């Protein structure tokens, strides 16, 4: 699905992550953990080609990230849903329009019933016409999740999706991601919240990856 | 519901760029002002062109023979000159001006009280050419031989610089239109670049959800082209009204001729599409450049 071979990424000050070699398997559920600033977001950005590795090779959905043309990057991102901690939307468009945006840019039509079902699935059935600035942190995360999955992507990447929400909402978001995983999607969640990882154990065989001293190590299912 | 518009062809793509902002007003205002100026430049070009043609046509078909001689010989010299002119191929008519006509010609310079009878005013003969005109050099030689006091003035000495000046004025009008188009393009490029920078979040979101560069460029290009078209349409209309309100021919002089005649009124209608094309090109270039700077 996504493969890293001897990958390093660094700024002028040196490597942030290095010697990363792993394959994210189809249908698997991953947690990526590590201290703040350890490179979790960088790793995720390499996964959806928002960054290019400074050395090594990243293969995304069968394509060498470095060799991808700009249009191919766009096509690939339609198969990878991304949820950020600081969700960004087009604030002048409604929730429903924002959720349907991936379809719009892919020149596809948003069926009303599908959109309503999707918003209902994330618990926002009554918020279709609301504007993003009027939403709470948890609602924004769920809108971002709905937007990330509307194209039925192969991979869903979530960067600290529970960073701005309370525990109940964290569990609710986790439940949605587990549900997606059961539908066959590969899930990658970056989090520093170990309780969330422990809570996930009851529902899914999650693999835990940890970034420590610039290296990515498999922490196993258990912590 | 508002989101239903998403399913309408192209409607959401048009709304992806936030509708408000200083750049929107700047674009409309710039396009309007430039279109207004372009209409005037166009009117200037047309007026200059008409002037050049009129001067060229009117003066090219006429000439004057000036007969100067002592008081007793003026009539004989004039008659001799008229005989030469009547037998010259290419001259349709040749007529000696009457005293009153000559007085009327001189009155603007010397006033009505000029003692015309006491002055040695030369006799003027007005010539109208036929289609092919006459051989000026040949006529000069014949006049010199048969009416030594007669001098031919075929107006070419002062007609040609005037016609050339009018032609240059017309060219200047067209150059002004080109400069206006260039300035419009530059200003819209600036406005589009500012809009792209101000909408960095929009671009980030679009790229995150898989928008190709062409889609993002298209959204901005559509917005700026439509704004420019709207501004240019308003400016063109205002310019056409202003030109129409200029004094008519009865005001006399060049100002009275500034404007459009007949089918020439259709030319200003080309200004909005031209401005739209400039905006399309300028925004497209600016947008592609901005996106290529991103990874």
HADDOCK unambig.tbl for C-alpha pairs under 7 A between the chains (distance, minus, plus):
assign (segid A and resid 71 and name CA) (segid B and resid 212 and name CA) 5.54 0.50 0.50
assign (segid A and resid 74 and name CA) (segid B and resid 207 and name CA) 6.88 0.50 0.50
assign (segid A and resid 74 and name CA) (segid B and resid 210 and name CA) 4.31 0.50 0.50
assign (segid A and resid 74 and name CA) (segid B and resid 211 and name CA) 5.66 0.50 0.50
assign (segid A and resid 74 and name CA) (segid B and resid 212 and name CA) 5.18 0.50 0.50
assign (segid A and resid 75 and name CA) (segid B and resid 210 and name CA) 6.07 0.50 0.50
assign (segid A and resid 77 and name CA) (segid B and resid 208 and name CA) 6.75 0.50 0.50
assign (segid A and resid 77 and name CA) (segid B and resid 209 and name CA) 6.32 0.50 0.50
assign (segid A and resid 77 and name CA) (segid B and resid 210 and name CA) 4.81 0.50 0.50
assign (segid A and resid 78 and name CA) (segid B and resid 209 and name CA) 6.21 0.50 0.50
assign (segid A and resid 78 and name CA) (segid B and resid 210 and name CA) 4.92 0.50 0.50
assign (segid A and resid 88 and name CA) (segid B and resid 205 and name CA) 6.43 0.50 0.50
assign (segid A and resid 89 and name CA) (segid B and resid 205 and name CA) 6.36 0.50 0.50
assign (segid A and resid 90 and name CA) (segid B and resid 202 and name CA) 5.95 0.50 0.50
assign (segid A and resid 92 and name CA) (segid B and resid 18 and name CA) 6.42 0.50 0.50
assign (segid A and resid 94 and name CA) (segid B and resid 3 and name CA) 6.71 0.50 0.50
assign (segid A and resid 96 and name CA) (segid B and resid 3 and name CA) 5.63 0.50 0.50
assign (segid A and resid 97 and name CA) (segid B and resid 3 and name CA) 4.99 0.50 0.50
assign (segid A and resid 97 and name CA) (segid B and resid 6 and name CA) 6.57 0.50 0.50
assign (segid A and resid 102 and name CA) (segid B and resid 209 and name CA) 5.09 0.50 0.50
assign (segid A and resid 102 and name CA) (segid B and resid 210 and name CA) 6.48 0.50 0.50
assign (segid A and resid 105 and name CA) (segid B and resid 210 and name CA) 6.84 0.50 0.50
assign (segid A and resid 105 and name CA) (segid B and resid 211 and name CA) 5.06 0.50 0.50
assign (segid A and resid 105 and name CA) (segid B and resid 215 and name CA) 6.84 0.50 0.50
assign (segid A and resid 106 and name CA) (segid B and resid 211 and name CA) 6.96 0.50 0.50
assign (segid A and resid 109 and name CA) (segid B and resid 7 and name CA) 5.34 0.50 0.50
assign (segid A and resid 110 and name CA) (segid B and resid 7 and name CA) 5.97 0.50 0.50
assign (segid A and resid 129 and name CA) (segid B and resid 1 and name CA) 6.84 0.50 0.50
assign (segid A and resid 129 and name CA) (segid B and resid 2 and name CA) 6.49 0.50 0.50
